[in-house]
């Protein structure tokens, strides 16, 4: 005697035993009495040992070594089995919630439900062989909560077929290969069967998705719009992106490409990152005046750089979307992508309709306060704006403040002959007469040349050198007069013969300043940034300099001992008094004195913001154990010295000559590579590049 589809669906959804949920009738199933729509039950009916829990077990990616253990395999299959049972129950729910859906759709769901029952039974049988009983581990309710609130059949195919089942195209295929690698052909065969069935399930959902979606809109547009946070397209893929399976399911190239580079938080409250590199310029502005908020070419070209210190669930704000091909290249180099939100040319951050853990601009200066003015309300923890920017924090951006710190430390260490004396840290000069006096004093000490620095300036840009006996030219005099007018003074210090530049990367926290790394900098003769060498601190450095820096003191190289004992702890006290929390960089260098001896200028600048040295360090985390790297920023003028005419041609040539080679680890690292970090198709003046080689001598230093 035929059985009504409605009655069978009720048996599966409301059954109290596993047998009821997994038995498929031998009699014919008909759909002549679909009944009235039901509401989603408040609690899913299940036997007690299979009840769902909010804190149910979520699997981590077990290593191959762990999967040699049978119980470890069983634990993983236990998680998969729950998902298959939930899919069975959700398919029964959709049949009962939407009785007026087309008959061909309902019968298609029935066939898929039957296959999900079989999958569940196969998992239960195999996990039992591995020594794990179904239900002995807490079962997560996330899958049920994410899909059961569906409001129409389009919601169903979007959430189940195109999200969770599409993700299984990655998981089943990946774990099939994993089980093959540990010699478990039985489980590998099971996953292969499920993988092939999932291709058909995704294809079925896609057919109805396209039939029901808004006309004139792409699959990707509707898919994104239909998923409501915390669901997002990120849930529709695993860690190993399976393009071939998606093609077989019928997804188009544009959808596959868009999904591949899409990321959004899967639950962790994200941090929001924004690149505002002109911190010193905004720090110098009169806070009473309205900010210009004009973007510079540096900001436009390199706004992707925070990606390389982001976490996967973070949000990066950009004005222009990078090409998908460029994002895939970044992924292929082993980096994870954050969610990228585009704010266009707006002078305020876009609305983010969910809670935010932290706001992390490149720097907290008046421009970032203005940019995030409407975003602070979304923070999980309220923050007082006065702790982000105040008069004390503004002082931290001044080279005068850095020079005062350098002088103070020099006075306290004047008996240490390797530390630079006080006169190299410069004097504030407010007029031409004082400038000439300072030049005379420095000349008497053996310093023929001097450099003038704006109190608020970045990376030596706009500094002016004045050589011995030089009569000031019109351009230098005009520059000085403008700085005296705008900022009140310039810092005048000796022009030194620098032989080794470096920076100390710190993170200022509420209770301490944590040392992140000592990074080797490459600067040009004017002190402008060229690159960061990501290797051991003194690797490849001249032996004389290595001995100078690394001479032991109290069991440590003296350069580390000096900063840890005399600089960092005291600097933290100053930061705490101002209220500053966040990244910090101390630039320093070794120079050769007029007497020919090496000296350490302990503080050139203190940067109360993210730095390029920190970017270099973050990039180095992706290096293979023995590989070294070079992070550099190529300018348009430097490009003219190559045999290419554009950043696009330069990048293509570079990537062809040095293709990416990764280790064979689960999370692969860079063995060798040369690739652009920002998009060469949109870059106009600056191109950031990261080179990785197996030997330091192979880097283009």
Order of alpha helices (4+ residues) and beta strands (2+ residues): beta-alpha-alpha-beta-beta-alpha-alpha-alpha-beta-alpha-alpha-alpha-alpha-alpha-alpha-alpha-beta-alpha-alpha-beta-alpha-beta-beta-alpha-alpha-alpha-beta-alpha-beta-beta-alpha-beta-beta-beta-beta-alpha-beta-beta-alpha-alpha-beta-beta-alpha-beta-alpha-alpha-beta-beta-beta
